[in-house]
Amino acid sequence: MSRPEYHKPEDVQRLLRNTLKDPDWGERDHAMLSLLYALPLRSIELIRLKTKDICNDEGKVVPDRKRELRGAVSFNGRERTFPILDPVLIESQQRWIEYRIRNKLGVTSTGFIDLDSPYFLRGDGQGFPVSKGENPGGKVKNNSESIN
């Protein structure tokens, strides 16, 4: 079995900085990569997140040691904690929420963030579709389309 490849922290920081240069989806990409880097999330779990999994009713991302990853999001269907405590991570998620509100992506008719909407959205404003299939060994495999 090959060893996992790790990225140097300075390379990750450079990648995160560079995402913000994209005026269209930089905030989203930055928030996605920040979550993947900071928390033990799989990519399929990332795209299954709902807005209510990250922010409160007021559209604020607040530190929460006991935040639960819902079974519907988890790759194995089991709930588990995923604490969002780091101020830099919270800031990146709050910027994405504010971008969505400013650009009316996943908001209600009254302009508030829709807590039941997918947290991360594609270029068309919809969530990422997930399809199920089987790998050659017969195990169920979830797939998603491109992020744009």
C-alpha positions in Angstrom: 0.0 0.0 0.0 1.4 3.4 -0.9 1.8 6.1 1.8 -0.6 9.0 1.8 0.7 12.3 0.4 0.8 15.2 2.8 1.0 18.9 1.9 3.3 21.3 3.6 1.3 23.9 5.6 2.9 26.8 3.6 1.6 25.1 0.4 -1.9 24.8 1.8 -1.8 28.5 2.9 -0.7 29.5 -0.6 -3.5 27.5 -2.1 -6.1 29.1 0.2 -4.8 32.6 -0.5 -5.0 31.9 -4.3 -8.6 30.8 -4.2 -9.6 34.2 -3.0 -8.3 35.8 -6.3 -11.3 34.3 -8.1 -14.0 37.0 -8.0 -16.8 34.6 -8.8 -16.4 31.5 -6.7 -13.2 32.2 -4.7 -15.1 32.6 -1.4 -16.9 29.2 -1.9 -13.7 27.4 -2.9 -11.8 29.0 0.0 -14.6 27.9 2.4 -14.6 24.3 0.9 -10.8 23.9 1.1 -10.7 25.4 4.6 -13.2 22.9 5.9 -11.4 20.0 4.2 -8.1 21.0 5.6 -9.2 21.8 9.1 -11.7 18.9 9.7 -11.9 15.2 9.1 -14.5 15.5 6.3 -14.7 13.5 3.1 -15.5 15.3 -0.1 -18.9 13.6 -0.3 -19.7 14.8 3.2 -18.7 18.3 2.2 -21.2 18.5 -0.7 -24.0 16.9 1.4 -23.8 19.7 4.0 -26.8 21.9 4.5 -26.5 25.5 5.6 -28.0 24.6 9.0 -25.0 22.3 9.6 -22.6 25.3 9.6 -24.5 28.4 10.7 -27.3 29.3 13.2 -30.7 30.8 12.5 -29.2 34.3 12.2 -26.8 33.2 9.5 -23.8 33.4 11.9 -21.1 30.8 12.2 -20.3 30.5 15.9 -17.7 28.3 17.7 -19.3 25.0 18.6 -17.4 22.1 20.2 -20.4 19.8 20.0 -21.5 20.4 16.4 -22.9 17.2 15.0 -22.4 15.9 11.5 -25.8 14.5 10.7 -26.1 10.9 9.7 -27.6 12.0 6.3 -24.3 13.8 5.6 -21.9 11.2 7.0 -20.4 8.8 4.6 -21.3 5.8 6.8 -24.7 7.2 8.0 -23.5 7.7 11.6 -23.6 11.0 13.4 -20.3 12.3 14.7 -19.0 15.5 16.1 -17.1 18.0 13.9 -16.2 21.0 16.0 -15.7 24.3 14.3 -13.6 26.3 16.8 -10.7 27.9 14.9 -11.3 31.6 14.3 -9.7 31.5 10.8 -12.0 28.6 9.8 -15.1 30.4 11.2 -14.1 33.6 9.3 -13.8 31.8 6.0 -17.3 30.2 6.5 -18.8 33.5 7.5 -17.4 35.1 4.4 -19.1 32.4 2.3 -22.4 32.9 4.0 -22.2 36.7 3.5 -21.3 36.2 -0.2 -24.3 34.0 -0.6 -26.6 36.6 1.0 -25.1 39.4 -1.0 -25.5 37.5 -4.2 -28.9 36.0 -3.3 -27.7 32.4 -3.5 -29.7 30.0 -1.3 -31.7 32.7 0.4 -35.4 33.0 1.2 -37.7 35.5 -0.5 -37.2 37.8 2.5 -33.4 37.8 2.0 -32.4 35.5 4.9 -30.2 32.6 4.4 -32.2 29.4 3.7 -31.0 26.9 6.4 -32.3 23.9 4.4 -30.4 24.8 1.2 -27.2 23.0 0.3 -24.2 24.8 2.0 -22.1 24.7 -1.1 -23.6 25.6 -4.5 -22.5 25.2 -8.1 -22.3 28.0 -10.6 -26.0 27.6 -11.4 -26.9 28.2 -7.7 -27.9 24.5 -7.1 -26.3 22.0 -4.8 -24.0 19.4 -6.2 -25.8 16.3 -7.4 -24.7 13.0 -5.9 -25.2 9.7 -7.8 -24.8 6.3 -6.4 -23.1 3.4 -8.1 -21.1 0.3 -7.4 -17.4 -0.3 -7.6 -16.1 -3.5 -9.2 -16.2 -5.2 -5.7 -19.9 -4.4 -5.3 -19.5 -1.7 -2.7 -21.8 1.3 -3.0 -19.9 4.4 -4.2 -21.1 8.0 -4.2 -20.1 10.3 -7.0 -20.5 14.0 -7.7 -20.2 16.2 -10.7 -17.7 19.0 -11.1 -17.9 21.9 -8.7 -18.7 24.4 -11.4 
